[in-house]
């Protein structure tokens, strides 16, 4: 049984927790609640917590020069924690039922984002973007839910999850230019919903499986190596910090009875990693 626990049960659960990000310099974990427009910051050593309420859906946040860079529903913004002012950096003119979704920094500091069609019958029209200066450049379209992203330890391979299609894609990645080529399937997961991704030092890909109550660990060849079971059904994102794997979760979509059965749904968990006997 994997050693896994709630990070801090004093914190309120998130309706749709997402966007786990580790600030190594400060020793702080950032994450968001997309549906409640909230960014969290938690200092692991001191258990000090702070949160900010924003103007719209937020899917990712990270610190930069005393501010926060935010991925809001329609674009990337700079947020001043002291004043609460959100200053646009790059804004998209998205159709109705679309918003920006999961974000991630590549190993070279570039911000990558995807979109999601939130309608009841979404088409394969979501897209993958990279921020270049003050422009969000569309890299590729044809996704249903352009979700989690991760990179190999050497930065030469990018991984990307299309949740609704149960697919994790991989691409050759040029770190100097931030371009992708050679799109191919890493793994197709029957009836699975890969959400947020991260990688370990051995190049394994860790996928939060939304609705499936677990994380799955895949080799860079796409072989399933391990499964980390959770006491909740909706893990959404993950970040690996040494031997600690932090996992955000959600209670969104659960019935009242389901929430009673899983009272920790929506909380952040921390699991021991690597797994026993996994090196």
N, C-alpha and C positions, 0 to 999 in steps of 0.2 A: 504494500500500500504506500503510495507516494505521500510524503509529509506535506500537507497542504493546510493552510489556515487563513482565516480572515485577517487582512492587514490591520484593521482597526475598527472594531465593532461600535465605536462611539460615533462614527461618521454615518450620515444617512445613506441609504441605498440609492443607487442611480436608476432612473427609468431606462436610460439607454447609455450606460457607461461606454466609453470608447477612447481611442487615441492615447494609449499608454506611452509616455515618453520619459526617459531618464536624463536628468541634468546632473552629470557626474561631478561637475565643479562644485555645485551647491549641495549635492547629496539629496536631491529632491525628485520626487515622482510627480509628474503632471498627468492628468487625464481630464476628460470632459464628460458631461451628461448632455448628449445631443438634444434630447427633447425638452430639457428644462433650461437650456441656454446657459449652462454653468461650466466654468473651468475650475479645476481643483489643483492645489499644490500641497504636497505632503512631504515634510522633512523626516526621513526614515529614522535618523538617530534620535531626534527629540520628540517625534510624534506631533510636531506643530503642523497645523492645517490651516489653510486659507482658501477661500473660494471667491469667485467673481461672477456676478450675473450679467449676461450680455443681452444684446438687442434681438438676436435671432439664433437659429440653429448653429451650433459650433461643433465641428468634428475633430479638430486637432489644435493643439496649442504648444508653443515652445518659447523659452526666453531668449531675448536678444537685446543686448545693450540697455538693460534696465526696463525694457518693455516686453510685451508678449506679442508674438506673431500668431494670429488667429486664422483658422480656416472657417469662415462663416458660410452661410447657405449659398451666397452668391459670389464669394471671392475671398481674397486674402487681405487682412487688415492688420495694422499696427495698433496695439492697445496699450494705453497708459494706465497702469494699475492705480496711480495716485488720483487721476482725474476721472477715470472711466471713459475717456474719449476713444472712440474707434476711428482710426484714420485709414481710408482705403489705400491699398497698394496696387491691387489688380482685381478688377471686378468683371464678371462674366454676365452676359445677357442671356440667361438660361430660360428655356420655356417653362410654362406652368408644370408642376409636378416633378420638377428636377431641382436638385440641390447638390452642392459639393458634399463629398463623403470622406472616407478615410484619407488621412494625409500621412506622409512619412518623409524624413530627411534621408537622402542617400549618403553614403560614406564620405562624400565630398561636400556636403552641406546644402545640396539642392533640395528644394521642396517639391515633392510629387503629390498629386491629388487625383482623385477620381470623382465621377458624378454618379448619381443614382436616380432612377426614375421611380418615384414613390407612388405611382398610380396603381390601381388594383390589377391592371393588365399591362405590365411594363414590356416594352419592346427592347430589342438589342440595339439601343441607341445611346447608352451611357458611354463616356469617354475617359481617357487617361490624359492628364495634363502635367506639365512641369512649369515651374515659375522661373522665368528668365527676366531679371530686372523688374519692370513693372508690367509685365505681360504674362498671362497664363497661356502657354502654347499647347494646343491640342496635339498629342502625340499619336493617338490611335483611338478609334471608336469601334462600335460593334459589341459592346459589353451590355449586360443587363444591370449589373451592380459592380462597378469598378471599385474594389474594396482593398483588402490588405496588401502591403508591399514589404519586400525585404530584399537584402542583397547578400551574396556569398561573402565569406570573410575577405577574399582578395578583391572584392568590388567588381568582378568581371561578369557576374551573372545577376540579373534582376528577376525577382519572383513577384507575381501579381495574382491575386485571387478574384475571380468572378463568382461571387457567392451563389447567386441564383442558378448558375449553371454547374455548380459543384466542381469547379475547375481551378487548379492552380497552374498558371502559365509561367514559362521561363523565357528569358531573352538574353542574348549576348549584350553586355553593357559596356559602353565606352565612358570611362570615368572622366576623361578630359573634356568631352563634349556633352556628356549627359544624354546620349542617344542610345536607342535600343534597336536591335536587329535580330533576325532569326527566331521569331516567335514560334514556340512549340509547347505542347502540353507536358508539364511535369507529372501531374497526376489528375485523373478524373475520379471523383469520389461519388459512387452511386448513392443517391439519396442523402448526400452530405452537403453541408453548408460552410465551406471554409470562409472565415472572416479575417480577422487580423493575423498578421504573420510576423515572425522574427526568425533569426538564425542563430545557431550556436557556433563555437569556435571550430568545430569539426565540419561545419558546412551543412549540418542537418537543418531542415526547415520545420519550425514549430507553427502549427496552425490552430487557431481558436475555432472550434466547430460550433457555430451558432445553432441552437436548438437541439444539439446532440449531447450536451452535458459533458464535453471533454475537450482536450487538446490532443491532436495527433502529431507525432514526430515522424518526418519523412527524410530519407537520405537524399542526397543531391541527384540520385538516379530515380527517385520517385518511389522507392520501396518504403512501406510503412515499418517503422522500427519500434514504436512504442505508443502507448495511449495513456494520457493523464486524465483520470476521471475526477469530476467536480461534483459537489453536492447541489449544484444549480444547473439549469438547462441551457442558459444562454451566455457562454463566454464570447467576448467580442474582440479583444485585442490583448497583446502580450508583449512584454519587454524583458529581456534577460540581463540581469546585473550580477555578474559573478555566478554564484550558485543559487541566486534567488530569481525565480521566474514570477513576475508580477502579471496578474491577469485581471482585466476589467470584465464586468458582467452586466446583465440587464434584466429588469423585471418586465420590460415592455411586452405587451401581448399576453401576459399570464392572467388567468382568472383569479378571482379572490381565493378560491380553494387551492389553486396551484401555488399561490404565494404563501398560504398557510403551510403547505407541505415543504416549501423551500424558503424559509424566512430570511436566508442570507442572499437571495437573488438580488442582483444589483450592487453587491459589495465588491470591493477589490480583494483578491486573494493573492497569497504568496506561496509558491510551491518550491520544494527543494529540487535543484537541477544541477548536474545531470542525474538521470534516473539511476537507481541501483543497477550495477552490472552493465551500464551503458557507456562507461568510459568517460 
